[in-house]
Amino acid sequence: MTRTGDPRAGGAAGAESPRAGRAASPTGTEGPRADGAEGTRAGGMAGLAGAGEPGAKADLLYAAYARQRLAAMPPPADAEAFELAYSLLQLAYLLVTDLETRIHRPRGWTLPGFRLMFKLWLLGPTQPARLAEISVMSRSAVTNVVNTLERDGLVERRPVPEDRRAVTVALTAGGEAAVREAFAEQTRREQEWFSSLDAGERAGLTALLTRVLAARPHDAP
């Protein structure tokens, strides 16, 4: 059975503890095996190129270290899959945290709330079931978000004339103004995040990510 945090699972977390019967180094990593297959562990992360340089980012050093460790392991360890998944997860986490901290939370919003308002800004009045579908959210989650936004005067429910049981959700005038302002601020911040890429690189990265999303496992959300 694989222990929580055991790198043999090949997961994106990759955290580890020394295995029983193996001495740990002073840095908390294991010493090299007698067969020399794990020589990259000598010194742990401290032995990586650039580890001592000013401004070195610990998360990137960890990813490089984990990739080296996984590359020396037999299947199912997959160093390339780990590195790709880790990079995507880390980027998504940091980007979302940054946008929430700078833009959404100061306005009293959550990320799901902003996403829903942004969709309404582009689509116009939309039925809750459709919002759930395009947001990859449950209908109950959408209902909860709409309830909060409606309470804050940002959206409103409107009856559908041809179907008395149905409603659409629409931005109020105040909600539309708020989304426009937040979107302008968020766009500037997103441009900062991707400023290291030129236009062609951005387009290429977007195309690759779109392909992965389109081909995601059939049992994924």
C-alpha positions as CSV (number, residue, x, y, z in Angstrom):
1,M,0.0,0.0,0.0
2,T,1.4,3.4,-0.9
3,R,1.8,5.8,2.0
4,T,0.5,9.4,2.0
5,G,3.3,11.5,0.5
6,D,5.2,8.6,-0.9
7,P,6.8,9.7,-4.2
8,R,6.3,6.2,-5.6
9,A,2.7,7.1,-6.2
10,G,3.9,9.5,-9.0
11,G,1.4,12.1,-7.9
12,A,1.9,15.8,-8.3
13,A,2.4,16.4,-4.6
14,G,5.6,14.3,-4.5
15,A,6.2,15.0,-0.8
16,E,8.1,12.2,1.0
17,S,9.5,10.9,4.2
18,P,12.5,8.5,4.5
19,R,11.6,4.9,4.1
20,A,12.1,2.4,7.0
21,G,15.6,1.0,7.2
22,R,17.2,3.8,5.2
23,A,19.1,6.5,6.9
24,A,18.0,10.0,6.2
25,S,20.5,12.8,5.3
26,P,20.7,15.9,7.4
27,T,18.5,17.7,4.8
28,G,15.7,15.2,5.3
29,T,16.4,13.2,2.1
30,E,17.7,9.7,1.7
31,G,21.3,8.8,1.0
32,P,22.2,7.2,-2.3
33,R,21.5,3.5,-2.8
34,A,24.4,1.1,-3.0
35,D,23.7,0.6,-6.7
36,G,24.2,4.3,-7.4
37,A,20.8,4.7,-9.1
38,E,19.8,7.5,-6.8
39,G,22.9,9.5,-6.8
40,T,20.9,12.6,-7.6
41,R,19.7,12.6,-4.0
42,A,23.0,13.5,-2.6
43,G,22.5,16.8,-0.9
44,G,18.8,16.8,-1.7
45,M,17.4,20.0,-3.3
46,A,20.5,21.9,-2.1
47,G,22.5,20.1,-4.8
48,L,20.5,21.4,-7.7
49,A,21.9,24.0,-10.0
50,G,20.8,27.4,-9.0
51,A,19.6,26.3,-5.5
52,G,21.8,28.9,-3.8
53,E,21.2,31.8,-6.2
54,P,19.4,34.9,-4.9
55,G,15.7,34.9,-5.9
56,A,15.6,31.1,-6.6
57,K,12.0,30.0,-6.3
58,A,11.5,27.1,-3.9
59,D,8.6,25.6,-5.8
60,L,10.6,25.4,-9.1
61,L,13.6,23.9,-7.3
62,Y,11.3,21.3,-5.7
63,A,9.8,20.4,-9.1
64,A,13.2,19.9,-10.6
65,Y,14.3,17.8,-7.7
66,A,11.1,15.7,-7.8
67,R,11.6,15.2,-11.6
68,Q,15.1,13.9,-11.0
69,R,13.9,11.5,-8.4
70,L,11.0,10.2,-10.4
71,A,13.2,9.8,-13.6
72,A,15.3,7.2,-11.7
73,M,12.3,5.2,-10.6
74,P,10.6,2.4,-12.6
75,P,7.0,2.6,-13.9
76,P,4.4,3.7,-13.0
77,A,6.5,6.7,-12.1
78,D,6.4,9.2,-15.0
79,A,8.6,12.2,-14.5
80,E,7.3,14.1,-17.6
81,A,3.7,13.6,-16.6
82,F,4.5,14.8,-13.1
83,E,6.4,17.9,-14.2
84,L,3.6,18.9,-16.6
85,A,0.8,18.3,-14.0
86,Y,2.8,20.0,-11.3
87,S,3.5,23.1,-13.4
88,L,-0.2,23.4,-14.4
89,L,-1.5,22.9,-10.9
90,Q,1.1,25.3,-9.4
91,L,0.4,28.0,-12.0
92,A,-3.4,27.6,-11.6
93,Y,-3.1,27.8,-7.8
94,L,-0.9,30.9,-7.8
95,L,-2.8,32.7,-10.5
96,V,-6.2,32.1,-8.9
97,T,-4.8,33.1,-5.4
98,D,-3.4,36.3,-6.8
99,L,-6.6,37.3,-8.7
100,E,-8.8,36.5,-5.7
101,T,-6.5,38.4,-3.3
102,R,-6.2,41.5,-5.5
103,I,-9.5,41.7,-7.3
104,H,-12.3,39.4,-6.1
105,R,-12.1,39.4,-2.3
106,P,-11.7,43.2,-1.9
107,R,-15.1,43.4,-3.7
108,G,-16.6,40.7,-1.4
109,W,-16.8,38.1,-4.3
110,T,-15.6,34.5,-4.7
111,L,-14.0,33.2,-7.8
112,P,-17.2,31.2,-8.8
113,G,-19.2,34.4,-8.3
114,F,-17.0,36.4,-10.6
115,R,-16.9,33.6,-13.2
116,L,-20.7,33.4,-13.2
117,M,-21.1,37.2,-13.5
118,F,-18.5,37.3,-16.3
119,K,-20.5,34.7,-18.3
120,L,-23.7,36.6,-17.8
121,W,-21.9,39.8,-19.0
122,L,-21.0,38.0,-22.3
123,L,-24.1,35.8,-22.7
124,G,-26.9,38.0,-21.4
125,P,-29.8,36.4,-19.4
126,T,-29.2,32.7,-19.1
127,Q,-31.0,29.8,-17.4
128,P,-29.3,28.4,-14.3
129,A,-29.0,24.9,-15.9
130,R,-27.1,26.3,-18.8
131,L,-24.8,28.3,-16.4
132,A,-24.1,25.0,-14.5
133,E,-23.2,23.2,-17.7
134,I,-20.8,25.8,-19.1
135,S,-19.2,26.4,-15.7
136,V,-18.7,22.7,-14.9
137,M,-20.6,23.2,-11.7
138,S,-23.5,21.4,-10.1
139,R,-26.9,23.1,-10.3
140,S,-27.1,23.4,-6.5
141,A,-23.7,25.2,-6.5
142,V,-24.9,27.6,-9.1
143,T,-28.1,28.2,-7.1
144,N,-26.1,29.1,-4.1
145,V,-23.8,31.5,-6.0
146,V,-26.9,33.1,-7.6
147,N,-28.6,33.5,-4.3
148,T,-25.5,35.3,-2.9
149,L,-25.2,37.6,-5.9
150,E,-28.9,38.3,-5.9
151,R,-28.8,39.3,-2.2
152,D,-25.9,41.7,-3.0
153,G,-27.9,43.3,-5.9
154,L,-25.6,42.1,-8.6
155,V,-27.9,39.7,-10.4
156,E,-31.6,39.1,-10.7
157,R,-33.9,36.3,-11.6
158,R,-36.3,36.9,-14.4
159,P,-39.3,34.8,-15.4
160,V,-39.5,33.2,-18.8
161,P,-42.7,34.4,-20.4
162,E,-43.3,31.2,-22.4
163,D,-42.6,28.9,-19.4
164,R,-43.8,30.0,-16.0
165,R,-41.7,27.4,-14.2
166,A,-38.4,28.7,-15.7
167,V,-36.3,31.7,-14.9
168,T,-33.2,33.2,-16.3
169,V,-30.4,35.0,-14.4
170,A,-29.2,38.4,-15.5
171,L,-26.9,41.1,-14.3
172,T,-28.4,44.2,-12.8
173,A,-27.1,47.5,-13.9
174,G,-24.9,47.7,-10.9
175,G,-23.6,44.1,-11.5
176,E,-22.7,44.9,-15.1
177,A,-20.7,48.0,-14.0
178,A,-18.9,46.0,-11.3
179,V,-18.0,43.3,-13.7
180,R,-16.6,45.7,-16.3
181,E,-14.5,47.4,-13.7
182,A,-13.2,44.1,-12.2
183,F,-12.5,42.6,-15.7
184,A,-10.4,45.6,-16.7
185,E,-8.3,45.2,-13.6
186,Q,-8.0,41.4,-14.0
187,T,-7.0,41.8,-17.6
188,R,-4.1,44.0,-16.7
189,R,-3.0,41.5,-14.0
190,E,-3.2,38.6,-16.4
191,Q,-1.1,40.5,-18.9
192,E,1.6,40.8,-16.2
193,W,1.5,37.1,-15.5
194,F,2.0,36.2,-19.2
195,S,4.4,39.0,-20.1
196,S,7.3,36.5,-20.5
197,L,5.6,35.0,-23.6
198,D,5.3,36.7,-27.0
199,A,2.1,36.6,-29.0
200,G,3.0,33.4,-30.8
201,E,4.0,31.6,-27.6
202,R,0.7,32.6,-26.0
203,A,-1.3,31.3,-29.0
204,G,0.7,28.1,-29.0
205,L,0.2,27.5,-25.2
206,T,-3.5,28.2,-25.5
207,A,-3.9,25.8,-28.4
208,L,-2.1,23.0,-26.4
209,L,-4.1,23.6,-23.3
210,T,-7.3,23.6,-25.3
211,R,-6.4,20.3,-26.9
212,V,-5.8,18.7,-23.5
213,L,-9.1,20.0,-22.2
214,A,-11.0,18.7,-25.3
215,A,-9.4,15.3,-24.9
216,R,-9.7,14.9,-21.2
217,P,-10.8,11.5,-19.8
218,H,-14.4,10.7,-20.4
219,D,-15.1,10.3,-16.7
220,A,-13.5,13.7,-15.8
221,P,-15.7,16.7,-15.0
